[in-house]
Amino acid sequence: MKISAQFAFWASVVFAIACIAYAGFGFSSIDASMSESARDDSRGYAWFWLFMGAIGSATALVSWLMLSGRIRMPEE
């Protein structure tokens, strides 16, 4: 299945924004009254979504470089 670089760019941007927003919500919802294990689990979950946001950002960057012509798309 082939997708265009423009679609990959916009899909990656939306994915990255959603993941980073979800990670921010996860970090902001950690409460001091939670048990230590619940806090650690919440932090791990938020760090995972932040990592996924970084993956989405990297994919958007590569797609943007392809669109601007700095990276050539392979010929068939």
mmCIF file of the N, C-alpha and C atoms, coordinates in Angstrom:
data_MODEL
# 
_entry.id   MODEL 
# 
loop_
_atom_site.group_PDB 
_atom_site.id 
_atom_site.type_symbol 
_atom_site.label_atom_id 
_atom_site.label_alt_id 
_atom_site.label_comp_id 
_atom_site.label_asym_id 
_atom_site.label_entity_id 
_atom_site.label_seq_id 
_atom_site.pdbx_PDB_ins_code 
_atom_site.Cartn_x 
_atom_site.Cartn_y 
_atom_site.Cartn_z 
_atom_site.occupancy 
_atom_site.B_iso_or_equiv 
_atom_site.pdbx_formal_charge 
_atom_site.auth_seq_id 
_atom_site.auth_comp_id 
_atom_site.auth_asym_id 
_atom_site.auth_atom_id 
_atom_site.pdbx_PDB_model_num 
ATOM 1   N N  . MET A 1 1  ? 0.841  -1.172 0.000   1.00 0.00 ? 1  MET A N  1 
ATOM 2   C CA . MET A 1 1  ? 0.000  0.000  0.000   1.00 0.00 ? 1  MET A CA 1 
ATOM 3   C C  . MET A 1 1  ? 0.889  1.238  0.000   1.00 0.00 ? 1  MET A C  1 
ATOM 4   N N  . LYS A 1 2  ? 0.609  2.141  -0.907  1.00 0.00 ? 2  LYS A N  1 
ATOM 5   C CA . LYS A 1 2  ? 1.384  3.363  -0.997  1.00 0.00 ? 2  LYS A CA 1 
ATOM 6   C C  . LYS A 1 2  ? 0.528  4.532  -0.529  1.00 0.00 ? 2  LYS A C  1 
ATOM 7   N N  . ILE A 1 3  ? 1.143  5.396  0.264   1.00 0.00 ? 3  ILE A N  1 
ATOM 8   C CA . ILE A 1 3  ? 0.478  6.629  0.654   1.00 0.00 ? 3  ILE A CA 1 
ATOM 9   C C  . ILE A 1 3  ? 1.374  7.788  0.243   1.00 0.00 ? 3  ILE A C  1 
ATOM 10  N N  . SER A 1 4  ? 0.782  8.923  0.024   1.00 0.00 ? 4  SER A N  1 
ATOM 11  C CA . SER A 1 4  ? 1.570  10.075 -0.400  1.00 0.00 ? 4  SER A CA 1 
ATOM 12  C C  . SER A 1 4  ? 2.314  10.670 0.795   1.00 0.00 ? 4  SER A C  1 
ATOM 13  N N  . ALA A 1 5  ? 3.362  11.408 0.491   1.00 0.00 ? 5  ALA A N  1 
ATOM 14  C CA . ALA A 1 5  ? 4.140  12.062 1.548   1.00 0.00 ? 5  ALA A CA 1 
ATOM 15  C C  . ALA A 1 5  ? 3.307  13.127 2.248   1.00 0.00 ? 5  ALA A C  1 
ATOM 16  N N  . GLN A 1 6  ? 2.412  13.760 1.509   1.00 0.00 ? 6  GLN A N  1 
ATOM 17  C CA . GLN A 1 6  ? 1.563  14.790 2.114   1.00 0.00 ? 6  GLN A CA 1 
ATOM 18  C C  . GLN A 1 6  ? 0.584  14.173 3.111   1.00 0.00 ? 6  GLN A C  1 
ATOM 19  N N  . PHE A 1 7  ? -0.013 13.046 2.759   1.00 0.00 ? 7  PHE A N  1 
ATOM 20  C CA . PHE A 1 7  ? -0.905 12.367 3.691   1.00 0.00 ? 7  PHE A CA 1 
ATOM 21  C C  . PHE A 1 7  ? -0.133 11.879 4.915   1.00 0.00 ? 7  PHE A C  1 
ATOM 22  N N  . ALA A 1 8  ? 1.062  11.327 4.693   1.00 0.00 ? 8  ALA A N  1 
ATOM 23  C CA . ALA A 1 8  ? 1.885  10.855 5.807   1.00 0.00 ? 8  ALA A CA 1 
ATOM 24  C C  . ALA A 1 8  ? 2.251  12.008 6.736   1.00 0.00 ? 8  ALA A C  1 
ATOM 25  N N  . PHE A 1 9  ? 2.539  13.176 6.163   1.00 0.00 ? 9  PHE A N  1 
ATOM 26  C CA . PHE A 1 9  ? 2.873  14.344 6.975   1.00 0.00 ? 9  PHE A CA 1 
ATOM 27  C C  . PHE A 1 9  ? 1.708  14.737 7.868   1.00 0.00 ? 9  PHE A C  1 
ATOM 28  N N  . TRP A 1 10 ? 0.535  14.925 7.276   1.00 0.00 ? 10 TRP A N  1 
ATOM 29  C CA . TRP A 1 10 ? -0.606 15.398 8.067   1.00 0.00 ? 10 TRP A CA 1 
ATOM 30  C C  . TRP A 1 10 ? -1.092 14.340 9.057   1.00 0.00 ? 10 TRP A C  1 
ATOM 31  N N  . ALA A 1 11 ? -1.059 13.081 8.676   1.00 0.00 ? 11 ALA A N  1 
ATOM 32  C CA . ALA A 1 11 ? -1.458 12.028 9.610   1.00 0.00 ? 11 ALA A CA 1 
ATOM 33  C C  . ALA A 1 11 ? -0.482 11.953 10.779  1.00 0.00 ? 11 ALA A C  1 
ATOM 34  N N  . SER A 1 12 ? 0.798  12.131 10.501  1.00 0.00 ? 12 SER A N  1 
ATOM 35  C CA . SER A 1 12 ? 1.802  12.107 11.557  1.00 0.00 ? 12 SER A CA 1 
ATOM 36  C C  . SER A 1 12 ? 1.677  13.301 12.491  1.00 0.00 ? 12 SER A C  1 
ATOM 37  N N  . VAL A 1 13 ? 1.359  14.455 11.935  1.00 0.00 ? 13 VAL A N  1 
ATOM 38  C CA . VAL A 1 13 ? 1.166  15.646 12.766  1.00 0.00 ? 13 VAL A CA 1 
ATOM 39  C C  . VAL A 1 13 ? -0.016 15.446 13.709  1.00 0.00 ? 13 VAL A C  1 
ATOM 40  N N  . VAL A 1 14 ? -1.124 14.945 13.185  1.00 0.00 ? 14 VAL A N  1 
ATOM 41  C CA . VAL A 1 14 ? -2.301 14.707 14.020  1.00 0.00 ? 14 VAL A CA 1 
ATOM 42  C C  . VAL A 1 14 ? -1.992 13.662 15.088  1.00 0.00 ? 14 VAL A C  1 
ATOM 43  N N  . PHE A 1 15 ? -1.311 12.589 14.696  1.00 0.00 ? 15 PHE A N  1 
ATOM 44  C CA . PHE A 1 15 ? -0.947 11.540 15.646  1.00 0.00 ? 15 PHE A CA 1 
ATOM 45  C C  . PHE A 1 15 ? -0.032 12.086 16.739  1.00 0.00 ? 15 PHE A C  1 
ATOM 46  N N  . ALA A 1 16 ? 0.962  12.876 16.357  1.00 0.00 ? 16 ALA A N  1 
ATOM 47  C CA . ALA A 1 16 ? 1.911  13.425 17.331  1.00 0.00 ? 16 ALA A CA 1 
ATOM 48  C C  . ALA A 1 16 ? 1.211  14.370 18.304  1.00 0.00 ? 16 ALA A C  1 
ATOM 49  N N  . ILE A 1 17 ? 0.334  15.226 17.803  1.00 0.00 ? 17 ILE A N  1 
ATOM 50  C CA . ILE A 1 17 ? -0.392 16.151 18.676  1.00 0.00 ? 17 ILE A CA 1 
ATOM 51  C C  . ILE A 1 17 ? -1.266 15.391 19.658  1.00 0.00 ? 17 ILE A C  1 
ATOM 52  N N  . ALA A 1 18 ? -1.967 14.379 19.159  1.00 0.00 ? 18 ALA A N  1 
ATOM 53  C CA . ALA A 1 18 ? -2.849 13.607 20.046  1.00 0.00 ? 18 ALA A CA 1 
ATOM 54  C C  . ALA A 1 18 ? -2.039 12.878 21.118  1.00 0.00 ? 18 ALA A C  1 
ATOM 55  N N  . CYS A 1 19 ? -0.928 12.278 20.745  1.00 0.00 ? 19 CYS A N  1 
ATOM 56  C CA . CYS A 1 19 ? -0.103 11.537 21.714  1.00 0.00 ? 19 CYS A CA 1 
ATOM 57  C C  . CYS A 1 19 ? 0.513  12.466 22.749  1.00 0.00 ? 19 CYS A C  1 
ATOM 58  N N  . ILE A 1 20 ? 1.038  13.604 22.312  1.00 0.00 ? 20 ILE A N  1 
ATOM 59  C CA . ILE A 1 20 ? 1.663  14.535 23.244  1.00 0.00 ? 20 ILE A CA 1 
ATOM 60  C C  . ILE A 1 20 ? 0.621  15.146 24.170  1.00 0.00 ? 20 ILE A C  1 
ATOM 61  N N  . ALA A 1 21 ? -0.564 15.427 23.648  1.00 0.00 ? 21 ALA A N  1 
ATOM 62  C CA . ALA A 1 21 ? -1.635 15.947 24.503  1.00 0.00 ? 21 ALA A CA 1 
ATOM 63  C C  . ALA A 1 21 ? -2.054 14.909 25.538  1.00 0.00 ? 21 ALA A C  1 
ATOM 64  N N  . TYR A 1 22 ? -2.139 13.660 25.130  1.00 0.00 ? 22 TYR A N  1 
ATOM 65  C CA . TYR A 1 22 ? -2.509 12.596 26.049  1.00 0.00 ? 22 TYR A CA 1 
ATOM 66  C C  . TYR A 1 22 ? -1.436 12.394 27.110  1.00 0.00 ? 22 TYR A C  1 
ATOM 67  N N  . ALA A 1 23 ? -0.165 12.522 26.709  1.00 0.00 ? 23 ALA A N  1 
ATOM 68  C CA . ALA A 1 23 ? 0.925  12.429 27.678  1.00 0.00 ? 23 ALA A CA 1 
ATOM 69  C C  . ALA A 1 23 ? 0.856  13.589 28.668  1.00 0.00 ? 23 ALA A C  1 
ATOM 70  N N  . GLY A 1 24 ? 0.572  14.777 28.183  1.00 0.00 ? 24 GLY A N  1 
ATOM 71  C CA . GLY A 1 24 ? 0.427  15.929 29.074  1.00 0.00 ? 24 GLY A CA 1 
ATOM 72  C C  . GLY A 1 24 ? -0.695 15.739 30.066  1.00 0.00 ? 24 GLY A C  1 
ATOM 73  N N  . PHE A 1 25 ? -1.805 15.185 29.588  1.00 0.00 ? 25 PHE A N  1 
ATOM 74  C CA . PHE A 1 25 ? -2.919 14.887 30.487  1.00 0.00 ? 25 PHE A CA 1 
ATOM 75  C C  . PHE A 1 25 ? -2.494 13.848 31.520  1.00 0.00 ? 25 PHE A C  1 
ATOM 76  N N  . GLY A 1 26 ? -1.729 12.849 31.084  1.00 0.00 ? 26 GLY A N  1 
ATOM 77  C CA . GLY A 1 26 ? -1.266 11.817 32.008  1.00 0.00 ? 26 GLY A CA 1 
ATOM 78  C C  . GLY A 1 26 ? -0.341 12.374 33.078  1.00 0.00 ? 26 GLY A C  1 
ATOM 79  N N  . PHE A 1 27 ? 0.586  13.263 32.686  1.00 0.00 ? 27 PHE A N  1 
ATOM 80  C CA . PHE A 1 27 ? 1.488  13.854 33.667  1.00 0.00 ? 27 PHE A CA 1 
ATOM 81  C C  . PHE A 1 27 ? 0.748  14.786 34.618  1.00 0.00 ? 27 PHE A C  1 
ATOM 82  N N  . SER A 1 28 ? -0.227 15.526 34.094  1.00 0.00 ? 28 SER A N  1 
ATOM 83  C CA . SER A 1 28 ? -0.941 16.478 34.951  1.00 0.00 ? 28 SER A CA 1 
ATOM 84  C C  . SER A 1 28 ? -1.932 15.803 35.891  1.00 0.00 ? 28 SER A C  1 
ATOM 85  N N  . SER A 1 29 ? -2.307 14.567 35.608  1.00 0.00 ? 29 SER A N  1 
ATOM 86  C CA . SER A 1 29 ? -3.289 13.897 36.461  1.00 0.00 ? 29 SER A CA 1 
ATOM 87  C C  . SER A 1 29 ? -2.642 13.096 37.591  1.00 0.00 ? 29 SER A C  1 
ATOM 88  N N  . ILE A 1 30 ? -1.307 13.101 37.672  1.00 0.00 ? 30 ILE A N  1 
ATOM 89  C CA . ILE A 1 30 ? -0.628 12.408 38.767  1.00 0.00 ? 30 ILE A CA 1 
ATOM 90  C C  . ILE A 1 30 ? -0.863 13.198 40.037  1.00 0.00 ? 30 ILE A C  1 
ATOM 91  N N  . ASP A 1 31 ? -1.383 12.527 41.054  1.00 0.00 ? 31 ASP A N  1 
ATOM 92  C CA . ASP A 1 31 ? -1.760 13.165 42.305  1.00 0.00 ? 31 ASP A CA 1 
ATOM 93  C C  . ASP A 1 31 ? -0.823 12.694 43.411  1.00 0.00 ? 31 ASP A C  1 
ATOM 94  N N  . ALA A 1 32 ? -0.489 13.598 44.312  1.00 0.00 ? 32 ALA A N  1 
ATOM 95  C CA . ALA A 1 32 ? 0.417  13.247 45.417  1.00 0.00 ? 32 ALA A CA 1 
ATOM 96  C C  . ALA A 1 32 ? -0.222 12.262 46.384  1.00 0.00 ? 32 ALA A C  1 
ATOM 97  N N  . SER A 1 33 ? -1.537 12.189 46.397  1.00 0.00 ? 33 SER A N  1 
ATOM 98  C CA . SER A 1 33 ? -2.205 11.284 47.335  1.00 0.00 ? 33 SER A CA 1 
ATOM 99  C C  . SER A 1 33 ? -2.301 9.855  46.801  1.00 0.00 ? 33 SER A C  1 
ATOM 100 N N  . MET A 1 34 ? -1.834 9.640  45.571  1.00 0.00 ? 34 MET A N  1 
ATOM 101 C CA . MET A 1 34 ? -1.858 8.295  44.995  1.00 0.00 ? 34 MET A CA 1 
ATOM 102 C C  . MET A 1 34 ? -0.788 7.433  45.658  1.00 0.00 ? 34 MET A C  1 
ATOM 103 N N  . SER A 1 35 ? -0.978 6.137  45.600  1.00 0.00 ? 35 SER A N  1 
ATOM 104 C CA . SER A 1 35 ? 0.056  5.247  46.123  1.00 0.00 ? 35 SER A CA 1 
ATOM 105 C C  . SER A 1 35 ? 1.288  5.312  45.216  1.00 0.00 ? 35 SER A C  1 
ATOM 106 N N  . GLU A 1 36 ? 2.413  4.924  45.753  1.00 0.00 ? 36 GLU A N  1 
ATOM 107 C CA . GLU A 1 36 ? 3.669  4.995  44.995  1.00 0.00 ? 36 GLU A CA 1 
ATOM 108 C C  . GLU A 1 36 ? 3.621  4.148  43.724  1.00 0.00 ? 36 GLU A C  1 
ATOM 109 N N  . SER A 1 37 ? 3.037  2.965  43.805  1.00 0.00 ? 37 SER A N  1 
ATOM 110 C CA . SER A 1 37 ? 2.972  2.114  42.615  1.00 0.00 ? 37 SER A CA 1 
ATOM 111 C C  . SER A 1 37 ? 2.038  2.706  41.558  1.00 0.00 ? 37 SER A C  1 
ATOM 112 N N  . ALA A 1 38 ? 0.942  3.318  41.990  1.00 0.00 ? 38 ALA A N  1 
ATOM 113 C CA . ALA A 1 38 ? 0.027  3.951  41.031  1.00 0.00 ? 38 ALA A CA 1 
ATOM 114 C C  . ALA A 1 38 ? 0.693  5.151  40.362  1.00 0.00 ? 38 ALA A C  1 
ATOM 115 N N  . ARG A 1 39 ? 1.472  5.923  41.136  1.00 0.00 ? 39 ARG A N  1 
ATOM 116 C CA . ARG A 1 39 ? 2.202  7.062  40.552  1.00 0.00 ? 39 ARG A CA 1 
ATOM 117 C C  . ARG A 1 39 ? 3.234  6.584  39.538  1.00 0.00 ? 39 ARG A C  1 
ATOM 118 N N  . ASP A 1 40 ? 3.962  5.522  39.876  1.00 0.00 ? 40 ASP A N  1 
ATOM 119 C CA . ASP A 1 40 ? 4.955  4.987  38.941  1.00 0.00 ? 40 ASP A CA 1 
ATOM 120 C C  . ASP A 1 40 ? 4.302  4.461  37.671  1.00 0.00 ? 40 ASP A C  1 
ATOM 121 N N  . ASP A 1 41 ? 3.179  3.775  37.816  1.00 0.00 ? 41 ASP A N  1 
ATOM 122 C CA . ASP A 1 41 ? 2.456  3.277  36.642  1.00 0.00 ? 41 ASP A CA 1 
ATOM 123 C C  . ASP A 1 41 ? 1.948  4.425  35.782  1.00 0.00 ? 41 ASP A C  1 
ATOM 124 N N  . SER A 1 42 ? 1.445  5.485  36.419  1.00 0.00 ? 42 SER A N  1 
ATOM 125 C CA . SER A 1 42 ? 0.939  6.644  35.673  1.00 0.00 ? 42 SER A CA 1 
ATOM 126 C C  . SER A 1 42 ? 2.062  7.344  34.927  1.00 0.00 ? 42 SER A C  1 
ATOM 127 N N  . ARG A 1 43 ? 3.207  7.487  35.586  1.00 0.00 ? 43 ARG A N  1 
ATOM 128 C CA . ARG A 1 43 ? 4.356  8.108  34.910  1.00 0.00 ? 43 ARG A CA 1 
ATOM 129 C C  . ARG A 1 43 ? 4.823  7.273  33.722  1.00 0.00 ? 43 ARG A C  1 
ATOM 130 N N  . GLY A 1 44 ? 4.872  5.958  33.908  1.00 0.00 ? 44 GLY A N  1 
ATOM 131 C CA . GLY A 1 44 ? 5.283  5.092  32.809  1.00 0.00 ? 44 GLY A CA 1 
ATOM 132 C C  . GLY A 1 44 ? 4.350  5.184  31.621  1.00 0.00 ? 44 GLY A C  1 
ATOM 133 N N  . TYR A 1 45 ? 3.049  5.247  31.897  1.00 0.00 ? 45 TYR A N  1 
ATOM 134 C CA . TYR A 1 45 ? 2.054  5.368  30.838  1.00 0.00 ? 45 TYR A CA 1 
ATOM 135 C C  . TYR A 1 45 ? 2.208  6.703  30.108  1.00 0.00 ? 45 TYR A C  1 
ATOM 136 N N  . ALA A 1 46 ? 2.414  7.775  30.870  1.00 0.00 ? 46 ALA A N  1 
ATOM 137 C CA . ALA A 1 46 ? 2.579  9.098  30.251  1.00 0.00 ? 46 ALA A CA 1 
ATOM 138 C C  . ALA A 1 46 ? 3.869  9.161  29.438  1.00 0.00 ? 46 ALA A C  1 
ATOM 139 N N  . TRP A 1 47 ? 4.969  8.568  29.949  1.00 0.00 ? 47 TRP A N  1 
ATOM 140 C CA . TRP A 1 47 ? 6.215  8.546  29.196  1.00 0.00 ? 47 TRP A CA 1 
ATOM 141 C C  . TRP A 1 47 ? 6.065  7.751  27.904  1.00 0.00 ? 47 TRP A C  1 
ATOM 142 N N  . PHE A 1 48 ? 5.270  6.673  27.926  1.00 0.00 ? 48 PHE A N  1 
ATOM 143 C CA . PHE A 1 48 ? 5.029  5.900  26.711  1.00 0.00 ? 48 PHE A CA 1 
ATOM 144 C C  . PHE A 1 48 ? 4.352  6.766  25.650  1.00 0.00 ? 48 PHE A C  1 
ATOM 145 N N  . TRP A 1 49 ? 3.331  7.532  26.041  1.00 0.00 ? 49 TRP A N  1 
ATOM 146 C CA . TRP A 1 49 ? 2.633  8.368  25.077  1.00 0.00 ? 49 TRP A CA 1 
ATOM 147 C C  . TRP A 1 49 ? 3.508  9.513  24.588  1.00 0.00 ? 49 TRP A C  1 
ATOM 148 N N  . LEU A 1 50 ? 4.394  9.998  25.448  1.00 0.00 ? 50 LEU A N  1 
ATOM 149 C CA . LEU A 1 50 ? 5.339  11.019 25.006  1.00 0.00 ? 50 LEU A CA 1 
ATOM 150 C C  . LEU A 1 50 ? 6.306  10.437 23.977  1.00 0.00 ? 50 LEU A C  1 
ATOM 151 N N  . PHE A 1 51 ? 6.757  9.198  24.201  1.00 0.00 ? 51 PHE A N  1 
ATOM 152 C CA . PHE A 1 51 ? 7.605  8.513  23.236  1.00 0.00 ? 51 PHE A CA 1 
ATOM 153 C C  . PHE A 1 51 ? 6.871  8.329  21.903  1.00 0.00 ? 51 PHE A C  1 
ATOM 154 N N  . MET A 1 52 ? 5.607  7.932  21.956  1.00 0.00 ? 52 MET A N  1 
ATOM 155 C CA . MET A 1 52 ? 4.835  7.772  20.719  1.00 0.00 ? 52 MET A CA 1 
ATOM 156 C C  . MET A 1 52 ? 4.674  9.109  19.997  1.00 0.00 ? 52 MET A C  1 
ATOM 157 N N  . GLY A 1 53 ? 4.527  10.200 20.746  1.00 0.00 ? 53 GLY A N  1 
ATOM 158 C CA . GLY A 1 53 ? 4.470  11.525 20.142  1.00 0.00 ? 53 GLY A CA 1 
ATOM 159 C C  . GLY A 1 53 ? 5.778  11.889 19.453  1.00 0.00 ? 53 GLY A C  1 
ATOM 160 N N  . ALA A 1 54 ? 6.895  11.482 20.040  1.00 0.00 ? 54 ALA A N  1 
ATOM 161 C CA . ALA A 1 54 ? 8.199  11.721 19.414  1.00 0.00 ? 54 ALA A CA 1 
ATOM 162 C C  . ALA A 1 54 ? 8.334  10.926 18.117  1.00 0.00 ? 54 ALA A C  1 
ATOM 163 N N  . ILE A 1 55 ? 7.823  9.699  18.112  1.00 0.00 ? 55 ILE A N  1 
ATOM 164 C CA . ILE A 1 55 ? 7.834  8.898  16.882  1.00 0.00 ? 55 ILE A CA 1 
ATOM 165 C C  . ILE A 1 55 ? 6.990  9.582  15.799  1.00 0.00 ? 55 ILE A C  1 
ATOM 166 N N  . GLY A 1 56 ? 5.817  10.072 16.178  1.00 0.00 ? 56 GLY A N  1 
ATOM 167 C CA . GLY A 1 56 ? 4.972  10.789 15.229  1.00 0.00 ? 56 GLY A CA 1 
ATOM 168 C C  . GLY A 1 56 ? 5.634  12.050 14.708  1.00 0.00 ? 56 GLY A C  1 
ATOM 169 N N  . SER A 1 57 ? 6.327  12.770 15.592  1.00 0.00 ? 57 SER A N  1 
ATOM 170 C CA . SER A 1 57 ? 7.038  13.986 15.172  1.00 0.00 ? 57 SER A CA 1 
ATOM 171 C C  . SER A 1 57 ? 8.172  13.651 14.210  1.00 0.00 ? 57 SER A C  1 
ATOM 172 N N  . ALA A 1 58 ? 8.902  12.587 14.486  1.00 0.00 ? 58 ALA A N  1 
ATOM 173 C CA . ALA A 1 58 ? 9.989  12.184 13.593  1.00 0.00 ? 58 ALA A CA 1 
ATOM 174 C C  . ALA A 1 58 ? 9.447  11.774 12.225  1.00 0.00 ? 58 ALA A C  1 
ATOM 175 N N  . THR A 1 59 ? 8.328  11.073 12.209  1.00 0.00 ? 59 THR A N  1 
ATOM 176 C CA . THR A 1 59 ? 7.717  10.678 10.936  1.00 0.00 ? 59 THR A CA 1 
ATOM 177 C C  . THR A 1 59 ? 7.239  11.905 10.166  1.00 0.00 ? 59 THR A C  1 
ATOM 178 N N  . ALA A 1 60 ? 6.676  12.878 10.882  1.00 0.00 ? 60 ALA A N  1 
ATOM 179 C CA . ALA A 1 60 ? 6.242  14.114 10.227  1.00 0.00 ? 60 ALA A CA 1 
ATOM 180 C C  . ALA A 1 60 ? 7.442  14.868 9.660   1.00 0.00 ? 60 ALA A C  1 
ATOM 181 N N  . LEU A 1 61 ? 8.551  14.882 10.381  1.00 0.00 ? 61 LEU A N  1 
ATOM 182 C CA . LEU A 1 61 ? 9.746  15.561 9.906   1.00 0.00 ? 61 LEU A CA 1 
ATOM 183 C C  . LEU A 1 61 ? 10.276 14.915 8.629   1.00 0.00 ? 61 LEU A C  1 
ATOM 184 N N  . VAL A 1 62 ? 10.354 13.596 8.608   1.00 0.00 ? 62 VAL A N  1 
ATOM 185 C CA . VAL A 1 62 ? 10.841 12.899 7.416   1.00 0.00 ? 62 VAL A CA 1 
ATOM 186 C C  . VAL A 1 62 ? 9.888  13.136 6.237   1.00 0.00 ? 62 VAL A C  1 
ATOM 187 N N  . SER A 1 63 ? 8.592  13.120 6.477   1.00 0.00 ? 63 SER A N  1 
ATOM 188 C CA . SER A 1 63 ? 7.629  13.378 5.405   1.00 0.00 ? 63 SER A CA 1 
ATOM 189 C C  . SER A 1 63 ? 7.766  14.797 4.885   1.00 0.00 ? 63 SER A C  1 
ATOM 190 N N  . TRP A 1 64 ? 7.990  15.754 5.782   1.00 0.00 ? 64 TRP A N  1 
ATOM 191 C CA . TRP A 1 64 ? 8.170  17.140 5.359   1.00 0.00 ? 64 TRP A CA 1 
ATOM 192 C C  . TRP A 1 64 ? 9.433  17.290 4.522   1.00 0.00 ? 64 TRP A C  1 
ATOM 193 N N  . LEU A 1 65 ? 10.507 16.604 4.925   1.00 0.00 ? 65 LEU A N  1 
ATOM 194 C CA . LEU A 1 65 ? 11.739 16.653 4.141   1.00 0.00 ? 65 LEU A CA 1 
ATOM 195 C C  . LEU A 1 65 ? 11.531 16.044 2.758   1.00 0.00 ? 65 LEU A C  1 
ATOM 196 N N  . MET A 1 66 ? 10.711 15.008 2.677   1.00 0.00 ? 66 MET A N  1 
ATOM 197 C CA . MET A 1 66 ? 10.403 14.425 1.369   1.00 0.00 ? 66 MET A CA 1 
ATOM 198 C C  . MET A 1 66 ? 9.588  15.398 0.521   1.00 0.00 ? 66 MET A C  1 
ATOM 199 N N  . LEU A 1 67 ? 8.639  16.081 1.141   1.00 0.00 ? 67 LEU A N  1 
ATOM 200 C CA . LEU A 1 67 ? 7.816  17.043 0.403   1.00 0.00 ? 67 LEU A CA 1 
ATOM 201 C C  . LEU A 1 67 ? 8.638  18.231 -0.086  1.00 0.00 ? 67 LEU A C  1 
ATOM 202 N N  . SER A 1 68 ? 9.600  18.674 0.710   1.00 0.00 ? 68 SER A N  1 
ATOM 203 C CA . SER A 1 68 ? 10.387 19.842 0.322   1.00 0.00 ? 68 SER A CA 1 
ATOM 204 C C  . SER A 1 68 ? 11.503 19.471 -0.656  1.00 0.00 ? 68 SER A C  1 
ATOM 205 N N  . GLY A 1 69 ? 11.710 18.192 -0.913  1.00 0.00 ? 69 GLY A N  1 
ATOM 206 C CA . GLY A 1 69 ? 12.698 17.761 -1.884  1.00 0.00 ? 69 GLY A CA 1 
ATOM 207 C C  . GLY A 1 69 ? 14.081 17.538 -1.329  1.00 0.00 ? 69 GLY A C  1 
ATOM 208 N N  . ARG A 1 70 ? 14.248 17.639 -0.034  1.00 0.00 ? 70 ARG A N  1 
ATOM 209 C CA . ARG A 1 70 ? 15.555 17.405 0.567   1.00 0.00 ? 70 ARG A CA 1 
ATOM 210 C C  . ARG A 1 70 ? 15.896 15.934 0.647   1.00 0.00 ? 70 ARG A C  1 
ATOM 211 N N  . ILE A 1 71 ? 14.864 15.096 0.688   1.00 0.00 ? 71 ILE A N  1 
ATOM 212 C CA . ILE A 1 71 ? 15.035 13.648 0.632   1.00 0.00 ? 71 ILE A CA 1 
ATOM 213 C C  . ILE A 1 71 ? 14.276 13.174 -0.596  1.00 0.00 ? 71 ILE A C  1 
ATOM 214 N N  . ARG A 1 72 ? 14.951 12.454 -1.456  1.00 0.00 ? 72 ARG A N  1 
ATOM 215 C CA . ARG A 1 72 ? 14.305 11.978 -2.673  1.00 0.00 ? 72 ARG A CA 1 
ATOM 216 C C  . ARG A 1 72 ? 13.517 10.725 -2.391  1.00 0.00 ? 72 ARG A C  1 
ATOM 217 N N  . MET A 1 73 ? 12.337 10.634 -2.967  1.00 0.00 ? 73 MET A N  1 
ATOM 218 C CA . MET A 1 73 ? 11.549 9.427  -2.860  1.00 0.00 ? 73 MET A CA 1 
ATOM 219 C C  . MET A 1 73 ? 12.106 8.393  -3.837  1.00 0.00 ? 73 MET A C  1 
ATOM 220 N N  . PRO A 1 74 ? 12.138 7.135  -3.446  1.00 0.00 ? 74 PRO A N  1 
ATOM 221 C CA . PRO A 1 74 ? 12.686 6.103  -4.338  1.00 0.00 ? 74 PRO A CA 1 
ATOM 222 C C  . PRO A 1 74 ? 11.830 5.953  -5.595  1.00 0.00 ? 74 PRO A C  1 
ATOM 223 N N  . GLU A 1 75 ? 12.506 5.730  -6.675  1.00 0.00 ? 75 GLU A N  1 
ATOM 224 C CA . GLU A 1 75 ? 11.808 5.493  -7.958  1.00 0.00 ? 75 GLU A CA 1 
ATOM 225 C C  . GLU A 1 75 ? 11.435 4.027  -8.051  1.00 0.00 ? 75 GLU A C  1 
ATOM 226 N N  . GLU A 1 76 ? 10.364 3.761  -8.728  1.00 0.00 ? 76 GLU A N  1 
ATOM 227 C CA . GLU A 1 76 ? 9.932  2.358  -8.894  1.00 0.00 ? 76 GLU A CA 1 
ATOM 228 C C  . GLU A 1 76 ? 10.603 1.725  -10.065 1.00 0.00 ? 76 GLU A C  1 
# 
